[in-house]
Amino acid sequence: MILRERYPSIKDSIFAEIKKQHNLKEYIKKATPIISQQFSENELTELIHFHESELGKKTSDILFLTKLIKISEEVIKEAEQKLSINKT
C-alpha cells in the first residue's frame, strides 16, 4: 500500500478504518466523469507532475494528514456518542 509506505508511523487500525470507509475503485468510477469535466488532459498531466514533485508530495502529505485528523475526530466523536447511548 502506497500510503502505508509514505506514512509508516500511522497505526494499521487507522488505515483499516480508512480503507473500510473509502472504496478506491468506487471513488475512481464516480470521480472520473466529474474530474474530466473540470480539467483538460494537459491539466491532468500537469497535476500528476506536480503531485510527483517534492512540493506536490509535501502538499499531499499536509492535506492527507489534515483529512486523517478530521476522520479521526469524527470516529472519536461517533464512539463517544455510542458510549453515551450505551450508558443510558
C-alpha positions in Angstrom: 0.0 0.0 0.0 1.5 3.3 -1.1 0.0 5.2 1.9 1.5 2.7 4.3 4.9 3.4 2.8 4.5 7.1 3.0 3.1 7.2 6.5 4.7 4.4 8.5 4.0 6.0 11.8 0.2 5.8 11.4 -1.3 2.8 13.1 -2.6 -0.1 10.9 -6.1 0.2 12.6 -6.4 3.8 11.2 -5.6 2.6 7.7 -8.0 -0.2 8.0 -10.8 2.2 9.0 -10.0 4.5 6.1 -9.9 1.6 3.7 -13.2 0.3 5.0 -14.9 3.7 4.7 -13.4 4.6 1.3 -13.6 2.1 -1.6 -11.0 3.4 -4.0 -12.3 1.7 -7.1 -15.8 3.1 -6.5 -14.4 6.5 -5.8 -12.5 6.5 -9.1 -15.5 5.3 -11.0 -17.6 8.2 -9.6 -14.9 10.9 -9.7 -13.6 10.3 -13.3 -16.5 12.0 -15.2 -16.5 14.9 -12.7 -12.8 15.4 -13.0 -12.8 15.1 -16.8 -15.4 17.9 -16.9 -13.2 20.2 -14.8 -9.7 19.5 -16.3 -8.2 19.1 -19.7 -5.9 16.1 -20.4 -3.0 18.6 -20.4 -4.0 20.0 -17.0 -4.3 16.5 -15.5 -0.8 15.7 -16.8 0.5 18.9 -15.1 -1.3 17.9 -11.9 0.3 14.5 -12.0 3.7 16.0 -12.5 3.1 18.4 -9.6 2.0 15.6 -7.2 5.1 13.7 -8.1 7.3 16.7 -7.3 8.8 17.3 -3.8 6.4 20.3 -3.3 3.5 18.2 -4.5 4.4 15.4 -2.1 4.7 17.8 0.8 1.4 19.4 -0.1 -0.3 15.9 -0.4 1.2 14.9 3.0 -0.2 18.0 4.7 -3.6 17.6 3.1 -3.7 13.9 3.9 -2.8 14.4 7.5 -5.4 17.2 7.8 -8.0 14.8 6.4 -6.8 12.0 8.6 -7.1 14.2 11.7 -10.7 15.1 10.6 -11.6 11.5 10.1 -10.1 10.6 13.5 -12.1 13.3 15.2 -15.3 12.1 13.6 -14.5 8.5 14.6 -13.8 9.6 18.2 -17.0 11.7 18.3 -19.0 8.8 17.0 -17.5 6.4 19.5 -18.2 8.9 22.3 -21.8 9.2 21.2 -22.2 5.4 21.1 -20.7 5.1 24.6 -23.1 7.7 26.0 -26.1 5.9 24.3 -25.0 2.6 25.8 -24.7 4.1 29.3 -28.4 5.1 29.3 
